Amino acid sequence: MYVAYVDESGSYPQTRVLAVAGYAAPALEWARLEFAWKKMLRSWNLEAFHMVDCIHKVGEFAGWSQERSDAAIKEVVDLVVGYDVHGIGAAVLLRDYDAIVTGRARREIGEPWHLCLRHLVFEVSRRIDRLPRSEWVAVVCDLQQQFAAEASRMYERCRETPEWPQRNRLGTLTFASRAEEVGLQVADVLAYETFRHLDNTLYCNREIRRSIDRLVHERPYVGVYYDREALEPLVARWQGGQEPLVPHD
């Protein structure tokens, strides 16, 4: 079995960017990474790793020094890039989404989170083609009650679309707690770094963070972000009653 873990960073509509990202890998590779991840958590005396909490030193990370926080993040990135996981990501500029995605397109696409998830499912679907035909994929998302029902509907539409790549090999879509699923903690790292990189690049003119540079260059990674230019043709097709095969075609 091939498993994709997906998490989000940013909070619609409070932030300027919403990012959804994660990793896909064979279940056996996830088991290997989970063993090492739990060992790392014990060494830092943590129940779970949450990137935002570590950076802002809250929750389990309250009272940590900057040096301790930086060291933990480096160890986390070292772990991720040391395993055969494939990064996938999508992000949306929220002001563009609100301005452009209206009417029928808004009803069809849903919230920005759904648009990003649809892209990730497509990328995972394409990757399955490189695996033995006996393999199928399971998608696990961080628990988001407000998005779950629409996400399940969207996922079923993907599986029912004849042109969707490897649609018969799309298995379950489930929601779980980041605290309980190591794979979601791993996805959280890439989701946060994707969010922070795009926000920094577009709005803050800051240098590329070392962590995101390693995550996207030391492991396979494919990502996209939706601004006005990317959203307009997508919306035009949905408004015209045509469902694009993928969000950005």
C-alpha positions as semicolon CSV with decimal commas, in nm:
position;residue;x (nm);y (nm);z (nm)
1;M;0,000;0,000;0,000
2;Y;0,107;0,356;-0,081
3;V;0,010;0,619;0,177
4;A;-0,008;0,997;0,142
5;Y;-0,024;1,206;0,459
6;V;-0,152;1,562;0,413
7;D;-0,162;1,860;0,648
8;E;-0,233;2,232;0,611
9;S;-0,074;2,556;0,729
10;G;-0,242;2,892;0,736
11;S;-0,597;2,964;0,843
12;Y;-0,854;3,080;0,592
13;P;-0,940;3,367;0,594
14;Q;-0,704;3,492;0,867
15;T;-0,379;3,449;0,674
16;R;-0,266;3,569;0,332
17;V;-0,169;3,222;0,215
18;L;-0,309;2,874;0,271
19;A;-0,081;2,577;0,205
20;V;-0,166;2,208;0,199
21;A;0,127;1,969;0,168
22;G;0,258;1,633;0,271
23;Y;0,445;1,321;0,177
24;A;0,365;0,999;-0,006
25;A;0,554;0,673;0,041
26;P;0,506;0,296;0,064
27;A;0,362;0,182;0,397
28;L;0,686;-0,001;0,479
29;E;0,888;0,317;0,441
30;W;0,641;0,499;0,665
31;A;0,690;0,228;0,928
32;R;1,067;0,282;0,917
33;L;1,031;0,658;0,943
34;E;0,776;0,628;1,224
35;F;1,016;0,419;1,431
36;A;1,293;0,679;1,393
37;W;1,050;0,969;1,451
38;K;0,923;0,827;1,779
39;K;1,281;0,776;1,893
40;M;1,349;1,140;1,813
41;L;1,040;1,249;2,008
42;R;1,159;1,057;2,314
43;S;1,501;1,220;2,291
44;W;1,336;1,564;2,307
45;N;1,077;1,453;2,565
46;L;0,789;1,533;2,330
47;E;0,452;1,370;2,274
48;A;0,429;1,504;1,919
49;F;0,609;1,751;1,695
50;H;0,423;2,059;1,575
51;M;0,628;2,301;1,366
52;V;0,444;2,622;1,461
53;D;0,464;2,541;1,832
54;C;0,835;2,469;1,805
55;I;0,909;2,793;1,623
56;H;0,699;3,005;1,860
57;K;0,798;2,802;2,167
58;V;0,449;2,732;2,295
59;G;0,271;2,417;2,411
60;E;0,521;2,138;2,466
61;F;0,797;2,373;2,352
62;A;0,728;2,645;2,609
63;G;1,048;2,762;2,774
64;W;1,275;2,631;2,501
65;S;1,572;2,841;2,394
66;Q;1,617;2,948;2,033
67;E;1,914;2,713;2,007
68;R;1,709;2,415;2,128
69;S;1,427;2,497;1,888
70;D;1,666;2,531;1,594
71;A;1,836;2,203;1,683
72;A;1,504;2,018;1,695
73;I;1,397;2,155;1,356
74;K;1,729;2,056;1,202
75;E;1,695;1,702;1,339
76;V;1,340;1,679;1,205
77;V;1,449;1,789;0,857
78;D;1,743;1,547;0,871
79;L;1,498;1,266;0,942
80;V;1,258;1,358;0,663
81;V;1,521;1,384;0,390
82;G;1,677;1,059;0,504
83;Y;1,382;0,846;0,393
84;D;1,226;0,760;0,058
85;V;0,928;0,996;0,081
86;H;0,798;1,215;-0,199
87;G;0,685;1,568;-0,123
88;I;0,369;1,721;-0,268
89;G;0,233;2,067;-0,205
90;A;-0,020;2,327;-0,313
91;A;-0,091;2,677;-0,191
92;V;-0,342;2,953;-0,262
93;L;-0,320;3,330;-0,238
94;L;-0,639;3,388;-0,044
95;R;-0,717;3,741;-0,160
96;D;-0,704;3,621;-0,522
97;Y;-0,920;3,322;-0,440
98;D;-1,188;3,538;-0,277
99;A;-1,186;3,785;-0,564
100;I;-1,199;3,532;-0,848
101;V;-1,359;3,209;-0,731
102;T;-1,728;3,298;-0,709
103;G;-2,063;3,165;-0,820
104;R;-2,074;2,819;-0,972
105;A;-1,696;2,781;-0,955
106;R;-1,703;2,843;-0,580
107;R;-1,975;2,583;-0,534
108;E;-1,786;2,331;-0,745
109;I;-1,440;2,389;-0,600
110;G;-1,533;2,449;-0,239
111;E;-1,291;2,620;-0,004
112;P;-0,922;2,684;-0,083
113;W;-0,835;2,377;0,124
114;H;-1,034;2,159;-0,116
115;L;-0,864;2,307;-0,420
116;C;-0,523;2,225;-0,272
117;L;-0,627;1,874;-0,170
118;R;-0,756;1,803;-0,521
119;H;-0,419;1,897;-0,665
120;L;-0,239;1,671;-0,418
121;V;-0,467;1,377;-0,502
122;F;-0,388;1,430;-0,869
123;E;-0,013;1,430;-0,808
124;V;-0,037;1,115;-0,598
125;S;-0,249;0,951;-0,869
126;R;0,018;1,020;-1,128
127;R;0,287;0,878;-0,902
128;I;0,102;0,548;-0,855
129;D;0,169;0,469;-1,221
130;R;0,534;0,412;-1,133
131;L;0,449;0,149;-0,872
132;P;0,356;-0,220;-0,913
133;R;-0,002;-0,256;-1,036
134;S;-0,095;-0,432;-0,714
135;E;-0,031;-0,113;-0,516
136;W;-0,312;0,124;-0,424
137;V;-0,306;0,453;-0,237
138;A;-0,462;0,566;0,088
139;V;-0,485;0,938;0,164
140;V;-0,480;1,053;0,528
141;C;-0,559;1,416;0,615
142;D;-0,531;1,605;0,939
143;L;-0,870;1,605;1,106
144;Q;-1,072;1,901;0,974
145;Q;-1,438;1,854;1,059
146;Q;-1,549;2,159;0,858
147;F;-1,386;2,027;0,540
148;A;-1,437;1,651;0,573
149;A;-1,776;1,606;0,407
150;E;-1,689;1,815;0,100
151;A;-1,346;1,653;0,079
152;S;-1,504;1,307;0,068
153;R;-1,742;1,420;-0,209
154;M;-1,453;1,568;-0,407
155;Y;-1,247;1,250;-0,366
156;E;-1,533;1,035;-0,495
157;R;-1,566;1,260;-0,800
158;C;-1,197;1,204;-0,872
159;R;-1,247;0,828;-0,850
160;E;-1,549;0,846;-1,081
161;T;-1,388;1,067;-1,347
162;P;-1,286;0,839;-1,638
163;E;-0,990;1,059;-1,736
164;W;-0,848;1,072;-1,384
165;P;-0,511;0,892;-1,381
166;Q;-0,511;0,555;-1,204
167;R;-0,853;0,629;-1,054
168;N;-0,918;0,261;-0,982
169;R;-0,615;0,255;-0,756
170;L;-0,734;0,539;-0,535
171;G;-0,827;0,378;-0,205
172;T;-0,952;0,536;0,114
173;L;-0,961;0,900;0,221
174;T;-0,956;0,929;0,600
175;F;-0,905;1,197;0,865
176;A;-0,691;1,149;1,172
177;S;-0,528;1,338;1,457
178;R;-0,180;1,477;1,408
179;A;-0,102;1,382;1,767
180;E;-0,173;1,016;1,689
181;E;-0,032;0,983;1,335
182;V;0,341;1,035;1,287
183;G;0,283;1,073;0,912
184;L;0,075;1,383;0,976
185;Q;0,350;1,530;1,192
186;V;0,591;1,477;0,903
187;A;0,342;1,639;0,665
188;D;0,305;1,930;0,907
189;V;0,672;2,017;0,860
190;L;0,640;2,053;0,483
191;A;0,303;2,228;0,507
192;Y;0,440;2,493;0,742
193;E;0,755;2,546;0,538
194;T;0,553;2,573;0,216
195;F;0,325;2,831;0,377
196;R;0,612;3,028;0,527
197;H;0,818;3,024;0,208
198;L;0,536;3,160;-0,007
199;D;0,432;3,422;0,246
200;N;0,794;3,534;0,294
201;T;0,861;3,544;-0,080
202;L;0,548;3,736;-0,180
203;Y;0,497;3,967;0,114
204;C;0,810;3,991;0,329
205;N;1,107;3,976;0,087
206;R;1,299;3,742;0,316
207;E;1,568;3,493;0,230
208;I;1,478;3,131;0,162
209;R;1,473;2,931;0,482
210;R;1,736;2,659;0,500
211;S;1,477;2,401;0,602
212;I;1,249;2,447;0,297
213;D;1,550;2,455;0,068
214;R;1,654;2,112;0,195
215;L;1,303;1,967;0,192
216;V;1,240;2,049;-0,174
217;H;1,589;1,977;-0,307
218;E;1,707;1,675;-0,112
219;R;1,389;1,473;-0,170
220;P;1,159;1,452;-0,476
221;Y;0,906;1,732;-0,458
222;V;0,633;1,875;-0,680
223;G;0,433;2,181;-0,588
224;V;0,216;2,459;-0,726
225;Y;0,056;2,776;-0,603
226;Y;-0,262;2,944;-0,724
227;D;-0,262;3,316;-0,783
228;R;-0,491;3,521;-1,007
229;E;-0,321;3,402;-1,325
230;A;-0,363;3,035;-1,233
231;L;-0,716;3,070;-1,098
232;E;-0,880;3,260;-1,385
233;P;-0,870;2,983;-1,651
234;L;-0,972;2,729;-1,388
235;V;-1,275;2,935;-1,289
236;A;-1,370;3,000;-1,653
237;R;-1,394;2,628;-1,720
238;W;-1,602;2,558;-1,410
239;Q;-1,831;2,852;-1,477
240;G;-1,882;2,713;-1,825
241;G;-1,988;2,375;-1,692
242;Q;-1,660;2,198;-1,770
243;E;-1,480;2,023;-1,486
244;P;-1,103;2,046;-1,538
245;L;-0,923;1,717;-1,500
246;V;-0,676;1,884;-1,272
247;P;-0,700;2,220;-1,098
248;H;-0,429;2,384;-1,309
249;D;-0,478;2,238;-1,658
